[in-house]
Amino acid sequence: MTDTTTRPDLYWDPYDPEIFRDPYPTYRRLREEAPLYYNAEHDFFALSRADDLEHAYTDKTRLINGRSDIIEYIKSGVEFPPGTVIFEDPPLHTRHRALLSRMFTPIVARKQNDRSSLNVVSPFGWVIGSNQTSSNWARIRSSTVRWIRRHAPPVASTGTSSS
């Protein structure tokens, strides 16, 4: 990786719609002239070469995701609730991902489709927010499940998924 650049004639801004009308000349210049680019206006660094990105994804000590990869989240200083897997770093993320991966295998998905469906997301998606789902799903009590079954509208199952 080469030195960071703040060259005034080379500018990349993820919020500039003009750049995204045809971003490829800018991407090419970033790769050639500024593989590690610094945007002073928004105070962030960006990598532009595939090899550098691949190395960054495997650097678990210096380049972490615990504060998000979204500039607004990072700058806001927001603290994500424990158990929000997408914003965890190793080793905790690795443990949670290993547990979750067992729940979403093709065999498990097929078994779920074969059962009579209980659609919790449509009628109650607003109750169980996505940021709480990963941390609380395993702790839903049977009384909660019974309540959902009593109050959820019946869902017709066609045996196929629509994606």
C-alpha positions in Angstrom: 0.0 0.0 0.0 1.3 3.5 -0.8 1.1 6.8 1.0 -2.2 8.4 1.8 -3.3 11.2 -0.5 -5.3 14.3 -0.1 -4.6 15.6 -3.6 -7.0 18.5 -4.3 -7.4 17.4 -8.0 -8.4 13.9 -7.0 -11.7 13.8 -5.1 -14.0 11.0 -4.1 -17.1 11.6 -2.1 -19.6 8.8 -1.4 -22.4 11.4 -1.2 -21.7 13.2 -4.5 -24.3 12.1 -7.1 -22.2 13.6 -9.9 -19.3 11.2 -9.2 -21.7 8.2 -9.3 -23.1 9.1 -12.7 -19.8 7.7 -14.1 -17.6 6.6 -11.1 -15.2 4.4 -13.1 -12.7 7.1 -14.1 -12.5 8.2 -10.5 -12.1 4.6 -9.3 -9.3 4.1 -11.8 -7.5 7.3 -10.6 -7.9 6.2 -7.0 -6.3 2.8 -7.7 -3.5 4.4 -9.7 -2.8 7.5 -7.7 -4.2 7.0 -4.2 -4.7 3.4 -3.2 -5.2 4.7 0.4 -7.3 7.8 -0.1 -8.2 10.3 2.7 -11.3 12.5 2.4 -10.7 15.5 4.6 -14.3 16.8 4.2 -15.9 13.7 5.7 -12.8 12.5 7.6 -12.5 9.0 6.4 -10.0 6.7 4.6 -10.9 4.5 1.6 -8.9 1.7 0.1 -9.2 1.4 -3.7 -7.2 -1.7 -4.7 -8.6 -5.2 -4.4 -5.4 -6.7 -2.9 -5.4 -4.0 -0.2 -9.1 -4.6 0.6 -8.4 -8.4 0.8 -5.6 -7.7 3.2 -7.7 -5.3 5.2 -10.6 -7.8 5.6 -8.2 -10.3 7.2 -6.5 -7.8 9.5 -8.5 -8.5 12.7 -6.3 -6.5 15.0 -6.2 -3.0 13.4 -9.2 -2.9 11.0 -12.3 -3.8 12.9 -16.0 -3.5 12.3 -17.3 -3.0 15.9 -18.3 0.6 15.2 -19.8 -0.2 11.8 -18.6 0.5 8.3 -21.1 3.3 7.8 -19.6 6.8 8.3 -22.7 8.2 10.0 -22.8 5.4 12.6 -19.0 5.8 13.3 -19.2 9.6 13.7 -22.4 9.5 15.8 -20.6 7.5 18.5 -23.7 5.3 18.8 -23.2 2.2 21.0 -24.8 -0.9 19.5 -26.6 -3.2 21.9 -24.7 -6.4 22.9 -25.6 -9.3 20.6 -25.9 -7.2 17.4 -23.7 -9.7 15.5 -23.1 -7.5 12.5 -21.3 -4.9 14.6 -19.2 -7.3 16.7 -15.5 -8.1 16.2 -13.6 -11.3 16.8 -13.6 -13.4 18.8 -17.2 -12.7 19.9 -18.4 -12.3 16.3 -16.7 -15.5 15.3 -18.5 -17.5 18.1 -21.9 -15.9 17.3 -21.5 -16.5 13.6 -20.6 -20.1 14.1 -23.8 -20.6 16.2 -26.0 -18.8 13.7 -24.6 -20.6 10.7 -25.9 -23.9 12.1 -29.4 -22.3 12.2 -29.4 -21.3 8.6 -28.2 -24.4 6.7 -30.2 -25.6 3.6 -31.4 -28.6 5.6 -32.7 -26.5 8.4 -34.4 -24.1 6.0 -36.0 -27.1 4.2 -37.3 -28.5 7.4 -38.8 -25.1 8.3 -40.5 -24.9 5.0 -42.0 -28.4 5.4 -43.6 -27.4 8.7 -46.8 -25.3 8.9 -45.5 -21.8 8.8 -45.7 -19.3 11.6 -45.1 -15.9 10.0 -43.9 -13.7 12.9 -42.3 -11.0 10.7 -45.4 -9.7 8.9 -47.8 -9.1 11.8 -45.2 -8.6 14.5 -42.1 -7.3 12.8 -42.5 -4.0 14.4 -42.5 -5.6 17.9 -39.3 -7.5 17.5 -36.8 -5.0 16.0 -34.0 -6.3 13.9 -31.4 -5.0 16.3 -32.9 -7.1 19.1 -33.6 -10.2 17.0 -30.1 -11.5 17.0 -29.5 -11.0 20.7 -32.9 -12.1 22.0 -34.2 -14.8 19.5 -32.7 -17.6 21.5 -34.3 -16.2 24.7 -37.9 -16.0 23.5 -39.9 -17.8 26.2 -42.5 -20.4 25.3 -45.2 -18.1 26.7 -44.2 -15.5 24.1 -44.4 -18.1 21.3 -47.9 -19.2 22.6 -49.0 -15.5 22.6 -47.8 -15.0 19.0 -49.5 -18.2 17.9 -52.8 -17.0 19.5 -52.6 -13.5 18.0 -50.9 -14.0 14.6 -53.2 -14.2 11.6 -53.0 -17.6 9.8 -50.5 -17.7 7.0 -51.2 -19.7 3.9 -48.2 -21.8 3.0 -47.6 -22.8 -0.6 -44.6 -24.8 0.1 -42.4 -22.5 -1.9 -40.5 -19.4 -1.0 -40.8 -16.2 -2.9 -37.5 -14.3 -3.1 
